[in-house]
Amino acid sequence: MALAARFWRFLPWARAVFPGPWLSRGVAGSRGQCCTWRLRGSEVMGNLGSVKRSLLFSALPYLGFETFQVFSQAAVVHATAKVFRVEEILEQADYLYESGETEKLYQLLTQYKESEDAELLWRLARASRDIAQLSGTSEEEKKLLVYEALEYAKRALEKNESSFAAHKWYAICISDVGDYEGIKAKIANAYIIKEHFEKAIELNPKDATSIHLMGIWCYTFAEIPWYQRRIAKMLFATPPSSTYEEALGYFHRAEQVDPNFYSKNLLLLGKTYLKLHNKKLAAFWLMKAKDYPAHTEEDKQIQTEAAQLLTGFSDKN
């Protein structure tokens, strides 16, 4: 009956047949007096069913409210369970990422690729990109994964423009796509990439990775070859540009936010000082990169590069 009451309240035809308030007519006059007509005994007996119906209908709104409360509570429980479920998935994803379980992470997150949650989506973009970079991934698969990653990052940004991670991974994925779209697209995308890295830093000034990536952007355009600069000037009135000093500023800032967070940041500090002809500071940071504990394949590659650059110092001296 409670369900019937709830739905009755929302049926237009029911309200038309049973206009309310039902007990107002014949109960009180305009000044709170009794009704102006008298009911005969037969009329009272004859209207007993009407009185019962009136009492029943007067109870329906209350029962409907009770039912509404039950449904509301159920909706809250469902929403809460959904939040807990997302948080549980994110915890699993972060554990797999920290453990270096790239393929398992991708398998986990692709189950939720239709999700509307920005936190899930940018993690899926990252996982897709990581799979693309595995040595066993074919070139054809890599291209598909790179574009797939961009789509997930784009959706993450659409769902939450206040997510620094969504901005960061959108910029990274646009940069990856540039490898397949030619130099004109790559240069045009550089403005977009910079914009989103800067936004990520604005939203989270304590994220060392975003700051480091902005440093890489500056370093890349500081060392761009002369012929590429000429092409850029032909295509754009004001092509993107930067300096090694700007790059150095970002690398140092990243290190201040989170010391020794990434072996590549140490390496690039050393390489940037080399570009600025400061061998003493270059050697200092390259030594730190060489001695950095190797947890990943990239760390090992960085150790090797740092050692080679340091050996070059010795040979020249």
C-alpha positions in Angstrom: 0.0 0.0 0.0 2.9 2.3 0.8 4.2 1.9 -2.8 0.8 2.6 -4.2 0.6 5.7 -2.1 4.0 6.9 -3.4 3.1 6.4 -7.1 -0.4 7.8 -6.7 1.0 11.1 -5.7 2.8 11.4 -9.0 -0.1 10.3 -11.3 -1.8 13.4 -12.9 -5.0 11.5 -13.6 -5.3 10.4 -10.0 -4.9 14.0 -8.8 -7.6 15.1 -11.2 -10.1 12.4 -10.0 -9.3 13.0 -6.3 -8.6 16.7 -5.9 -7.5 17.7 -2.4 -7.6 18.6 0.4 -10.2 15.9 0.8 -11.5 16.8 4.3 -11.9 20.5 3.8 -15.4 20.4 2.3 -18.2 20.3 4.8 -15.9 20.3 7.9 -15.3 24.0 8.5 -16.7 27.2 7.1 -14.9 30.3 6.2 -14.6 31.3 9.9 -13.9 27.9 11.4 -17.6 27.2 12.1 -19.3 23.8 11.6 -20.8 23.0 8.2 -23.8 25.0 7.1 -25.9 21.9 6.2 -27.0 19.1 8.5 -26.4 15.5 7.7 -29.4 13.1 8.1 -28.7 9.7 9.6 -29.2 7.9 6.3 -26.7 10.3 4.7 -24.2 9.5 7.4 -24.6 5.8 7.0 -24.6 6.2 3.3 -21.4 8.1 3.3 -19.5 5.8 5.7 -17.6 4.3 2.8 -16.6 7.8 1.7 -15.4 8.7 5.2 -13.2 5.5 5.2 -11.9 6.4 1.8 -11.1 9.9 2.9 -9.2 8.6 5.9 -7.3 6.2 3.7 -6.4 8.9 1.2 -5.3 11.3 4.0 -2.9 8.6 5.2 -1.4 8.0 1.8 0.9 11.1 1.7 2.5 10.0 4.9 2.9 6.5 3.7 4.3 7.9 0.5 6.8 10.0 2.4 7.9 6.9 4.4 8.4 5.0 1.1 10.4 8.0 -0.3 12.6 7.9 2.8 13.2 4.1 2.2 14.1 4.7 -1.4 16.3 7.7 -0.5 18.2 5.7 2.0 18.6 2.9 -0.5 19.9 5.4 -3.0 22.4 6.8 -0.5 23.6 3.3 0.3 24.0 2.5 -3.4 25.9 5.7 -4.0 28.1 5.1 -1.0 28.8 1.5 -2.1 29.7 2.9 -5.6 32.2 5.3 -4.1 33.7 2.6 -2.0 33.9 0.4 -5.1 35.8 3.1 -7.0 38.2 3.7 -4.2 38.9 0.0 -3.9 39.7 -0.2 -7.6 42.0 2.9 -7.3 43.8 1.3 -4.4 44.3 -1.9 -6.4 45.5 0.1 -9.4 48.0 2.1 -7.4 49.4 -1.0 -5.8 49.9 -2.7 -9.2 51.5 0.5 -10.6 53.9 0.8 -7.7 54.7 -2.9 -8.1 55.5 -2.5 -11.8 52.7 -4.9 -12.8 52.0 -3.1 -16.0 49.9 -5.7 -17.8 47.9 -6.7 -14.8 47.1 -3.0 -14.2 45.9 -2.6 -17.8 43.7 -5.7 -17.5 42.2 -4.4 -14.3 41.4 -0.9 -15.6 40.1 -1.8 -19.0 37.2 -3.5 -17.3 36.1 0.0 -16.3 36.9 1.8 -19.6 33.2 3.1 -19.8 33.6 4.7 -16.4 32.7 8.3 -15.8 35.3 8.7 -13.0 38.2 10.9 -13.9 40.6 9.2 -11.5 40.0 5.9 -13.1 40.3 7.3 -16.6 43.6 9.1 -16.3 45.0 6.0 -14.7 43.8 4.0 -17.7 45.4 6.5 -20.0 48.7 6.0 -18.1 48.4 2.2 -18.2 47.6 2.2 -21.9 50.7 4.3 -22.6 52.9 2.0 -20.4 51.7 -1.0 -22.3 52.6 0.8 -25.6 56.1 1.3 -24.4 56.8 -2.3 -23.5 59.5 -3.9 -25.7 57.1 -6.8 -26.7 54.5 -4.4 -28.1 54.4 -4.3 -31.9 54.5 -1.0 -33.7 50.9 -1.4 -34.9 49.7 -2.2 -31.3 51.8 0.7 -30.0 50.1 3.2 -32.3 46.6 2.0 -31.3 47.5 2.1 -27.6 48.9 5.7 -27.9 45.6 7.0 -29.5 43.6 4.9 -27.0 45.5 6.5 -24.1 44.8 10.0 -25.5 41.1 9.3 -25.7 41.0 8.1 -22.0 43.0 11.2 -20.9 40.7 13.5 -22.9 37.6 11.9 -21.2 39.2 12.3 -17.8 39.7 16.0 -18.4 36.2 16.4 -19.6 34.9 14.7 -16.4 37.1 16.8 -14.1 38.9 19.9 -15.3 40.2 20.4 -11.8 42.2 17.2 -11.8 45.9 18.0 -12.1 46.7 14.4 -13.1 44.1 14.6 -16.0 45.9 17.7 -17.3 49.3 16.1 -16.9 48.4 12.9 -18.7 46.5 14.6 -21.4 49.6 16.6 -22.2 51.8 13.5 -22.2 49.4 11.6 -24.5 49.2 14.5 -26.9 53.0 14.5 -27.1 53.0 10.8 -27.9 50.5 11.2 -30.7 52.7 13.8 -32.3 55.1 11.1 -33.2 52.5 9.8 -35.7 51.2 13.1 -37.1 54.2 15.0 -38.6 56.3 17.9 -37.5 53.6 20.5 -38.2 51.1 18.8 -35.8 53.9 18.2 -33.3 54.9 21.9 -33.2 51.2 23.0 -33.0 50.6 20.5 -30.2 53.6 22.0 -28.2 51.5 25.0 -27.2 48.7 22.7 -25.9 51.2 20.5 -24.1 52.8 23.5 -22.3 49.4 24.9 -21.4 48.3 21.6 -19.7 51.6 21.1 -17.9 51.3 24.6 -16.6 47.7 24.0 -15.5 48.8 20.8 -13.7 51.4 22.7 -11.8 49.0 25.4 -10.9 46.5 22.9 -9.6 49.2 20.9 -7.7 52.4 22.8 -7.1 53.7 19.9 -5.1 53.6 17.4 -7.9 57.3 17.0 -8.8 56.5 15.0 -12.0 54.5 17.8 -13.6 57.3 20.3 -12.8 59.9 17.9 -14.2 57.9 17.5 -17.5 57.7 21.2 -17.9 61.5 21.2 -17.6 61.7 18.6 -20.3 59.5 20.8 -22.5 61.8 23.7 -22.0 64.9 21.6 -22.6 63.5 20.1 -25.8 62.8 23.5 -27.4 66.1 24.9 -26.1 68.1 22.3 -28.0 65.9 22.1 -31.1 68.2 21.9 -34.2 68.5 25.0 -36.4 66.8 23.4 -39.4 63.7 22.5 -37.3 63.7 26.1 -36.0 63.6 27.3 -39.6 60.7 24.9 -40.4 58.9 26.1 -37.3 59.3 29.8 -38.3 57.9 28.9 -41.8 54.8 27.2 -40.2 54.2 29.5 -37.3 54.7 33.2 -36.8 55.9 32.6 -33.2 57.1 29.0 -32.9 57.6 27.6 -29.3 60.9 28.4 -27.8 62.7 28.2 -24.5 66.2 28.3 -22.9 68.4 25.9 -20.9 68.1 28.3 -17.9 64.3 27.9 -17.9 64.7 24.1 -18.0 67.2 24.2 -15.2 64.8 26.2 -13.1 62.1 23.6 -13.5 64.4 20.6 -12.8 65.7 22.3 -9.6 62.2 23.1 -8.5 61.1 19.5 -9.0 64.1 18.4 -6.9 63.1 20.8 -4.1 59.5 19.6 -4.1 60.6 15.9 -3.9 64.3 15.2 -3.6 65.6 12.2 -5.6 62.1 11.4 -6.8 63.3 10.4 -10.3 66.6 9.4 -11.7 65.9 11.1 -15.0 65.5 14.5 -13.2 69.0 14.0 -11.8 70.4 13.1 -15.2 68.8 16.1 -16.9 70.1 18.4 -14.2 73.6 17.2 -15.1 73.0 17.4 -18.9 71.6 20.9 -18.6 74.6 22.1 -16.6 76.7 20.6 -19.4 74.8 22.7 -21.9 75.5 25.7 -19.8 79.3 24.8 -19.6 79.3 24.3 -15.8 81.2 21.0 -15.6 81.5 21.0 -11.8 77.8 21.1 -11.2 77.2 18.8 -14.2 79.5 16.2 -12.6 77.7 16.5 -9.2 74.3 15.7 -10.6 75.5 13.1 -13.1 77.2 11.3 -10.2 73.9 11.3 -8.3 72.1 9.8 -11.3 74.8 7.1 -11.7 74.5 6.1 -8.0 70.7 6.2 -8.0 69.2 2.8 -7.0 68.0 1.0 -10.2 64.4 -0.1 -9.6 63.3 0.0 -13.3 64.8 -0.6 -16.7 64.8 3.1 -17.3 66.8 3.6 -14.1 69.4 1.2 -15.5 69.6 3.1 -18.8 70.0 6.4 -17.0 72.8 4.9 -14.8 74.6 3.8 -18.0 74.2 7.2 -19.7 75.3 9.1 -16.6 78.4 6.9 -16.4 79.3 7.5 -20.1 79.0 11.2 -19.7 81.2 11.1 -16.6 83.7 9.0 -18.5 83.7 11.7 -21.2 84.8 14.2 -18.5 87.8 12.1 -17.6 88.8 11.5 -21.2 88.8 15.3 -21.9 90.6 16.1 -18.7 
